[in-house]
Amino acid sequence: MSQFGDAWHLVHSCEEKLAALSELHGQCLAEHSIKSSFLIEIKNFVENLRSALDYCARALFAKFGRSKKVAPRVYFPYAKLCDDCAKFLSEIVERSIPGLVAARPDIVDQLASYQHFGNSGNWLLPLMDITNENKHERLTPQVQKQYKTVRIRGTVPAGGNVSINLSKISLGGGPDKPFHAVAGTWRGLEFADTGVLVMLFLGLTLSNVRRVVEEISSLCGETG
C-alpha cells in the first residue's frame, strides 16, 4: 500500500469511529462525568488524523524530495501563529519536506492554503497543538459547558445571497417569515486549554484532513 493509501486508511477509520465518539460524548454529558474511554478514543482519533497528514508529507518527499541527509525527518508542514506565509514558503516547507519547494511550487502553494493564514480556516494548528499535548504530556482534558444558542432557518433563492442582522430577527416567526429563529440551550464538552468544542472540532478536522489527502494525492496523480 502506498503512503497515500495509508493516509486514506486512517481517514476512513476515523470516519467509521466518529459516530461512536459522538455516542460516548452523549454518555459523558448524561452522567456528568468525562469517561477515560472517551479521552483515549479522542487521543487515538486526533493522532490518526495527524498521521494521515504526515503520510502525505512522506509521499511528497518520496516523489519529489531531495536531501543531503540519509534519513531526514519528514512531517506535514505547519505554521505557528507567529509565522507568516513568507516564512512558511521560505523555511518551514523546506525544513519539513526537503526539496519540495524547488520541485513542486504548486503543491507548496496548496499546503500554504491549509495554514492559519490560508483560506480553509484555523484547524491545522489546533490539531498539531492537541496531538503534541497528547503525545508528550497528558491526555487532553475536557470540561463540560452549557451554551445559549439561536438556530436560524431560512431559504435563499438560487444564485442569491443574504445578510442577516441578528439583532433584528424575532424569535419564533411563522411560515410567512423569510427566516425562523428559535432560541435554546446546547451542552457539550470543550478542550480545557483552548475552549474549542470537542465534537465540532473533531468533525470539522476530519473533513479538512480528508480534503487535504484528496487534493494532495490528486496533485500527485493518485486517487484514494
C-alpha contacts under 8 A as a table, 3 or more apart, distances in Angstrom:
res1	aa1	res2	aa2	distance
1	M	5	G	5.66
1	M	6	D	6.68
2	S	5	G	4.86
2	S	6	D	6.35
2	S	59	A	7.85
3	Q	6	D	4.91
3	Q	7	A	6.28
3	Q	55	Y	5.38
3	Q	56	C	6.61
3	Q	58	R	7.06
3	Q	59	A	5.49
4	F	7	A	4.92
4	F	8	W	6.23
4	F	55	Y	6.39
4	F	56	C	5.82
4	F	59	A	6.48
4	F	213	V	7.31
4	F	217	S	6.57
4	F	222	E	7.91
4	F	224	G	7.47
5	G	8	W	5.08
5	G	9	H	6.18
5	G	224	G	6.57
6	D	9	H	5.04
6	D	10	L	6.43
6	D	52	A	7.13
6	D	55	Y	6.85
7	A	10	L	5.30
7	A	11	V	6.34
7	A	51	S	7.29
7	A	52	A	4.13
7	A	53	L	6.93
7	A	55	Y	5.67
7	A	56	C	6.67
7	A	213	V	6.95
8	W	11	V	5.01
8	W	12	H	6.09
8	W	52	A	7.14
8	W	210	R	7.78
8	W	213	V	7.09
8	W	224	G	6.30
9	H	12	H	5.24
9	H	13	S	6.14
10	L	13	S	5.00
10	L	14	C	6.26
10	L	48	N	5.89
10	L	49	L	6.81
10	L	51	S	7.77
10	L	52	A	6.00
11	V	14	C	5.19
11	V	15	E	6.27
11	V	48	N	7.60
11	V	49	L	6.62
11	V	52	A	6.83
11	V	206	L	7.26
11	V	209	V	7.52
11	V	210	R	6.27
12	H	15	E	4.98
12	H	16	E	6.33
13	S	16	E	5.20
13	S	17	K	6.40
14	C	17	K	5.04
14	C	18	L	6.11
14	C	45	F	6.16
14	C	48	N	7.44
14	C	49	L	7.57
14	C	206	L	7.35
15	E	18	L	5.49
15	E	19	A	7.99
15	E	206	L	7.48
16	E	19	A	6.96
17	K	20	A	5.34
17	K	21	L	6.28
18	L	21	L	5.06
18	L	22	S	6.24
18	L	203	G	7.51
19	A	22	S	5.03
19	A	23	E	6.32
20	A	23	E	5.03
20	A	24	L	6.28
21	L	24	L	5.05
21	L	25	H	6.09
21	L	38	F	7.04
21	L	41	E	7.14
21	L	42	I	7.66
22	S	25	H	4.93
22	S	26	G	6.31
22	S	199	M	6.89
23	E	26	G	5.09
23	E	27	Q	6.38
24	L	27	Q	5.00
24	L	28	C	6.25
24	L	38	F	6.11
25	H	28	C	5.18
25	H	29	L	6.42
25	H	38	F	7.08
25	H	188	G	7.85
25	H	189	L	7.60
25	H	199	M	7.83
26	G	29	L	5.14
26	G	30	A	6.15
27	Q	30	A	5.03
27	Q	31	E	6.05
28	C	31	E	5.31
28	C	32	H	5.69
28	C	33	S	5.09
28	C	34	I	5.09
28	C	35	K	6.29
29	L	32	H	5.01
29	L	33	S	6.77
29	L	34	I	7.75
29	L	144	Q	7.41
29	L	187	R	7.50
29	L	188	G	7.02
29	L	189	L	7.83
30	A	33	S	7.94
32	H	144	Q	7.95
34	I	38	F	7.04
34	I	39	L	7.71
34	I	142	Q	7.40
34	I	143	V	7.99
35	K	38	F	5.24
35	K	39	L	6.70
36	S	39	L	5.09
36	S	40	I	6.21
37	S	40	I	5.10
37	S	41	E	6.12
38	F	41	E	5.17
38	F	42	I	6.19
39	L	42	I	5.18
39	L	43	K	6.20
39	L	139	L	6.51
39	L	140	T	7.14
39	L	141	P	7.50
40	I	43	K	5.01
40	I	44	N	6.30
40	I	139	L	7.36
41	E	44	N	5.13
41	E	45	F	6.00
42	I	45	F	4.94
42	I	46	V	6.13
43	K	46	V	5.62
43	K	47	E	6.09
43	K	131	T	7.43
43	K	134	N	6.41
43	K	139	L	6.83
43	K	140	T	7.65
44	N	47	E	5.24
44	N	48	N	6.02
45	F	48	N	5.28
45	F	49	L	6.43
46	V	49	L	5.04
46	V	50	R	6.25
46	V	127	L	7.02
46	V	130	I	7.81
46	V	131	T	6.45
46	V	202	L	7.59
47	E	50	R	5.06
47	E	51	S	6.04
47	E	131	T	5.93
48	N	51	S	4.95
48	N	52	A	6.15
49	L	52	A	5.10
49	L	53	L	6.62
49	L	206	L	6.94
49	L	209	V	6.67
50	R	53	L	5.18
50	R	54	D	6.33
50	R	127	L	7.30
50	R	128	M	7.29
50	R	131	T	7.53
51	S	54	D	4.88
51	S	55	Y	6.10
52	A	55	Y	5.16
52	A	56	C	6.52
52	A	209	V	7.60
52	A	213	V	7.61
53	L	56	C	5.12
53	L	57	A	6.47
53	L	75	Y	7.82
53	L	76	F	5.74
53	L	209	V	7.02
53	L	212	V	7.68
53	L	213	V	7.14
54	D	57	A	4.94
54	D	58	R	6.25
54	D	74	V	7.58
54	D	75	Y	4.89
54	D	76	F	4.84
55	Y	58	R	5.07
55	Y	59	A	6.12
55	Y	75	Y	7.80
56	C	59	A	5.04
56	C	60	L	6.22
56	C	76	F	7.24
56	C	213	V	6.71
56	C	216	I	7.33
56	C	217	S	7.58
57	A	60	L	5.08
57	A	61	F	6.26
57	A	74	V	6.60
57	A	75	Y	5.50
57	A	76	F	5.04
57	A	77	P	7.87
57	A	97	I	6.62
58	R	61	F	5.02
58	R	62	A	6.04
58	R	74	V	6.04
58	R	75	Y	6.74
58	R	97	I	7.68
59	A	62	A	5.07
59	A	63	K	6.25
60	L	63	K	5.23
60	L	64	F	5.78
60	L	65	G	6.70
60	L	97	I	7.44
60	L	100	L	7.43
60	L	220	C	7.90
61	F	64	F	5.25
61	F	65	G	4.00
61	F	66	R	7.20
61	F	74	V	7.45
61	F	97	I	5.76
61	F	98	P	7.04
61	F	99	G	7.52
61	F	100	L	6.95
62	A	65	G	5.97
64	F	99	G	6.68
64	F	100	L	5.82
64	F	103	A	6.05
64	F	104	R	7.35
65	G	97	I	6.50
65	G	98	P	5.47
65	G	99	G	4.34
65	G	100	L	5.28
65	G	103	A	7.49
66	R	98	P	5.64
66	R	99	G	4.61
66	R	100	L	7.64
67	S	70	V	7.43
67	S	72	P	7.03
67	S	98	P	5.74
67	S	99	G	6.66
69	K	72	P	5.44
73	R	96	S	6.96
74	V	96	S	5.13
74	V	97	I	5.55
74	V	98	P	7.91
75	Y	96	S	5.35
75	Y	97	I	6.79
76	F	96	S	6.56
76	F	97	I	7.63
77	P	92	I	6.35
77	P	93	V	5.64
77	P	96	S	5.62
77	P	97	I	7.52
77	P	111	L	7.70
78	Y	88	F	7.74
78	Y	92	I	7.30
78	Y	115	Q	6.43
78	Y	124	L	7.24
78	Y	125	L	6.85
79	A	82	C	7.78
79	A	83	D	5.52
79	A	84	D	7.33
79	A	88	F	6.25
79	A	92	I	7.23
79	A	115	Q	6.28
79	A	116	H	7.29
79	A	125	L	7.25
80	K	83	D	5.24
80	K	125	L	6.72
81	L	84	D	7.66
81	L	116	H	7.25
83	D	87	K	6.13
83	D	88	F	6.85
84	D	87	K	5.52
84	D	88	F	6.35
84	D	117	F	7.21
85	C	88	F	4.94
85	C	89	L	6.18
85	C	112	A	7.03
85	C	117	F	6.92
86	A	89	L	5.27
86	A	90	S	6.07
87	K	90	S	5.13
87	K	91	E	5.47
87	K	92	I	6.56
88	F	91	E	5.63
88	F	92	I	4.69
88	F	93	V	6.11
88	F	112	A	7.25
89	L	92	I	6.49
89	L	93	V	6.07
89	L	94	E	7.82
89	L	101	V	7.64
89	L	108	V	7.19
89	L	109	D	7.97
89	L	112	A	7.52
90	S	93	V	7.09
90	S	94	E	7.05
91	E	94	E	5.47
91	E	95	R	6.14
92	I	95	R	5.15
92	I	96	S	6.26
93	V	96	S	5.20
93	V	97	I	5.67
93	V	98	P	7.17
93	V	100	L	7.47
93	V	101	V	7.08
93	V	108	V	7.34
94	E	97	I	5.33
94	E	98	P	4.53
94	E	99	G	6.38
94	E	100	L	6.78
94	E	101	V	6.48
95	R	98	P	5.85
97	I	100	L	5.96
98	P	101	V	7.61
99	G	102	A	5.74
99	G	103	A	6.30
100	L	103	A	5.05
100	L	104	R	5.54
100	L	105	P	7.07
100	L	108	V	7.17
101	V	104	R	5.73
101	V	105	P	5.10
101	V	108	V	6.21
102	A	105	P	6.36
104	R	107	I	5.48
104	R	108	V	6.59
105	P	108	V	4.87
105	P	109	D	6.23
106	D	109	D	5.14
106	D	110	Q	6.40
107	I	110	Q	4.90
107	I	111	L	6.23
107	I	216	I	7.28
107	I	219	L	7.17
108	V	111	L	5.00
108	V	112	A	6.25
109	D	112	A	5.01
109	D	113	S	6.53
110	Q	113	S	5.23
110	Q	114	Y	7.17
110	Q	216	I	7.94
111	L	114	Y	5.57
111	L	115	Q	7.26
112	A	115	Q	5.46
112	A	117	F	7.85
112	A	118	G	6.15
113	S	117	F	7.33
113	S	118	G	4.04
113	S	119	N	5.56
113	S	120	S	6.57
114	Y	117	F	7.90
114	Y	118	G	5.48
114	Y	119	N	6.80
114	Y	120	S	5.62
114	Y	121	G	7.48
114	Y	124	L	6.99
115	Q	118	G	4.99
115	Q	119	N	7.85
115	Q	120	S	7.54
115	Q	121	G	7.71
115	Q	122	N	6.93
115	Q	124	L	6.46
115	Q	125	L	7.51
116	H	119	N	7.92
116	H	120	S	7.89
116	H	121	G	6.33
116	H	122	N	4.72
116	H	123	W	7.45
116	H	124	L	7.22
116	H	125	L	7.09
117	F	122	N	7.89
118	G	121	G	6.96
120	S	123	W	7.94
120	S	208	N	7.96
122	N	125	L	6.72
122	N	126	P	7.43
123	W	126	P	5.61
123	W	127	L	6.34
123	W	201	F	7.87
123	W	204	L	7.88
123	W	205	T	6.26
123	W	208	N	7.94
124	L	127	L	5.16
124	L	128	M	6.36
124	L	205	T	7.72
125	L	128	M	5.07
125	L	129	D	6.13
126	P	129	D	4.98
126	P	130	I	6.01
127	L	130	I	5.25
127	L	131	T	6.15
127	L	205	T	7.64
128	M	131	T	5.28
128	M	132	N	5.99
129	D	132	N	5.14
129	D	133	E	6.30
130	I	133	E	5.20
130	I	134	N	6.22
130	I	140	T	6.93
131	T	134	N	4.92
131	T	135	K	5.99
132	N	135	K	5.28
132	N	136	H	5.97
132	N	137	E	7.73
133	E	136	H	5.45
133	E	137	E	5.12
133	E	138	R	6.07
133	E	139	L	7.16
133	E	140	T	6.65
134	N	137	E	5.89
134	N	138	R	5.13
134	N	139	L	4.91
134	N	140	T	5.90
135	K	138	R	7.02
135	K	139	L	7.99
140	T	191	F	7.00
140	T	192	A	7.81
141	P	191	F	6.15
141	P	192	A	5.82
142	Q	189	L	5.99
142	Q	190	E	5.37
142	Q	191	F	4.61
142	Q	192	A	5.06
142	Q	198	V	7.98
143	V	189	L	5.41
143	V	190	E	5.54
143	V	191	F	6.54
143	V	192	A	5.72
144	Q	187	R	7.27
144	Q	188	G	5.78
144	Q	189	L	4.41
144	Q	190	E	6.43
145	K	187	R	5.81
145	K	188	G	5.66
145	K	189	L	6.05
145	K	190	E	7.16
146	Q	185	T	6.85
146	Q	186	W	5.71
146	Q	187	R	4.31
146	Q	188	G	6.48
147	Y	185	T	5.51
147	Y	186	W	5.11
147	Y	187	R	6.12
148	K	183	A	7.46
148	K	184	G	6.00
148	K	185	T	4.57
148	K	186	W	6.42
149	T	183	A	5.72
149	T	184	G	5.20
149	T	185	T	5.40
149	T	186	W	6.61
150	V	181	A	6.39
150	V	182	V	5.52
150	V	183	A	4.39
150	V	184	G	6.24
151	R	181	A	5.49
151	R	182	V	5.21
151	R	183	A	6.39
151	R	184	G	7.84
152	I	179	F	6.70
152	I	180	H	5.61
152	I	181	A	4.34
152	I	182	V	6.56
153	R	179	F	5.68
153	R	180	H	5.18
153	R	181	A	6.42
154	G	178	P	5.96
154	G	179	F	4.45
154	G	180	H	6.32
155	T	178	P	6.90
155	T	179	F	7.35
156	V	160	G	6.25
156	V	161	N	6.46
156	V	162	V	6.94
157	P	160	G	5.19
157	P	161	N	7.52
165	N	168	K	5.68
165	N	169	I	6.86
166	L	169	I	5.46
169	I	179	F	7.79
169	I	181	A	7.07
170	S	173	G	6.51
170	S	180	H	7.92
170	S	181	A	6.84
171	L	180	H	7.02
171	L	181	A	4.91
171	L	182	V	5.54
171	L	183	A	6.88
172	G	180	H	6.10
172	G	181	A	5.66
172	G	182	V	5.74
173	G	176	D	7.82
173	G	177	K	5.92
173	G	179	F	7.36
173	G	180	H	5.29
173	G	181	A	6.96
174	G	177	K	5.41
174	G	180	H	6.71
175	P	178	P	7.84
177	K	180	H	6.60
188	G	197	L	7.02
188	G	198	V	7.65
189	L	197	L	6.04
189	L	198	V	5.75
189	L	199	M	7.69
190	E	194	T	7.86
190	E	195	G	5.45
190	E	196	V	5.23
190	E	197	L	4.19
190	E	198	V	4.94
191	F	194	T	5.67
191	F	195	G	5.35
191	F	196	V	5.43
191	F	197	L	6.51
191	F	198	V	6.21
192	A	195	G	5.77
192	A	196	V	7.93
196	V	201	F	6.77
197	L	200	L	5.53
197	L	201	F	5.92
198	V	201	F	5.23
198	V	202	L	6.19
199	M	202	L	5.08
199	M	203	G	6.14
200	L	203	G	5.33
200	L	204	L	6.13
201	F	204	L	5.29
201	F	205	T	5.84
202	L	205	T	5.23
202	L	206	L	6.01
203	G	206	L	5.24
203	G	207	S	6.32
204	L	207	S	5.10
204	L	208	N	6.21
205	T	208	N	4.99
205	T	209	V	6.02
206	L	209	V	5.21
206	L	210	R	6.10
207	S	210	R	5.20
207	S	211	R	6.32
208	N	211	R	5.02
208	N	212	V	6.22
209	V	212	V	4.98
209	V	213	V	6.22
210	R	213	V	5.26
210	R	214	E	6.14
211	R	214	E	5.03
211	R	215	E	5.97
212	V	215	E	5.24
212	V	216	I	5.90
213	V	216	I	5.42
213	V	217	S	5.83
214	E	217	S	5.45
214	E	218	S	6.04
214	E	223	T	7.10
214	E	224	G	7.07
215	E	218	S	5.09
215	E	219	L	6.24
216	I	219	L	5.09
216	I	220	C	6.41
217	S	220	C	5.04
217	S	221	G	6.33
217	S	222	E	5.00
217	S	223	T	6.05
217	S	224	G	7.72
218	S	221	G	4.94
218	S	222	E	5.17
218	S	223	T	5.88
219	L	222	E	7.46
